[in-house]
Amino acid sequence: MKTNWICSRKACFLMVFLAVALVGMAVGESRAMIYGIEGPVFNLTARSDYILTPDGGNLLIWGYGNEGQRAQYPGPTLIVNQNDVVTINLQNTLPVPVSMIFPGQEGVSETGGAQGLLAREAPPGGSVSYSFTASHPGTYLYQSGTRPELQVEMGLLGAIIVRPTGYDPLAPTAYGQADSSYDREYLFLLSEMDPRIHELVACEGPGALEATDYLSNYFPNYWFINGRCAPDTMLAPFVPWLPTQPYSCMPMMHPGEKLLMRVVVAGRDMHPFHHHGNHARTLARDGRLLESFPGAGTDLSTLDFTIKSIPGQTVDAIFDWTGKGLGWDIYGHGPDDPLEPGEYAPDHGKPFPVSLPEQQELAFGGFWSGSPFLGTLEILPPGEGGMNPHGGYTYMWHSHTEKEMTNNDIFPGGMMTMLMILPHGAPIMH
């Protein structure tokens, strides 16, 4: 039984990598990419549907869908430009009133529906419209403002990205300033679910929750990045067998590049997000630069090895990697070899500091290329490796609340993915 589980797990990860590779070849390389829909006008529908979990389960969700399409978890990422007048028309097909709120956006106007506690609500079968000017660039959350303890849990949430004035996709910045420039960007929308709530709503309807303490005695068993639990986080985006979970999360980069982490924390729990490989410089929180006065840049930015990830908060951080601190030449260069792009020059030509054991004394992970050097592949025993065809370096990125790396108590899973550092010339696949 144990041998079979190990083999099936390895086969799963091989399928994960192959799916990523095939879609990567199809879409080509992009310097900066986050999947979503562009505005400034959005027509969303609140619907019910199901999501799949890697342990073979499924959960009922309430989610936002685009233009009459199926609900998705999280809702579509809404991408707009600074100073756009954004309009969101919401149609409700759920059996309960539904609304939307937009933390960080100023002067939201609402039409239609009926006034709720936090926002105007679309009744069952009805609609409501929201409008605001996207005055500030940055990363934002949107979610239901109607019974959020239930409706956010059920999946009514998503992210908004506001591009700065003058945004250039070939030389992008997060906030229109040079110190917020980046080469690649990835969304990390962190959330959790208590399956008891979803099962009861699916079987008996939301009214059945009144006889339980599920909403007050909250106990999640699933943790998500962009609506997927690991290892599904590392599948390609838009794989057909996850139709309501279209967004993936497997960051990739080349040495010397800057990777913008857009971290959005939905739900009610903290998820300290730990990024192995290097510190990241936190530039902004809640769509506002960490600066001492307007125009100062990011003089109040901080270097962090874990993003605290407070519920309802968004964080923009820049991660870079050159091999600094490893103490050897990451390419295995000799002292007279030319530098590679992005290489940490002070370690150029330094030898690998240890001798690796013979292969018969090693256990191999699927990402081991056979070599400690970036971009180098060496012979492995039959059936070993295979998930790292470009000889990249791989770092686990995950919640530092360790139980959140499981799927219903099954490890590995949950709020976890991998960063891959690939040699220059190797394609970045999304």
Protein Blocks (a to p, Z undefined) as FASTA:
>chain_A
ZZmmmmmmmmmmmmmmmmmmmmmmmnopafbdcdddddfbdcddddddddddfkopacdd
ddddeehiacddddddddddehiacddddddfbfbdcddddehiahiaceehjddfkbcc
ddehiacddddddfbgcddddddfehkllmmmnopacddddddehiafklccfkopaklg
cfbdcddddddddfklmmmmmmnojklmmmpcklmmgcdfbdceehiacfklmmcehiak
lmmlmbgcdddddehiacddddddehjbdcddddehiacddfbgghiacdfbghkljmlb
ccdfbdfkpghiacddddddehionlpafklpafkbccdehiafklgoiacfbdcddfkl
pccdfklgoiabehiacdddehiahilmnopacdddddfblklmcgehiacehjdddddd
ddehiacdZZ
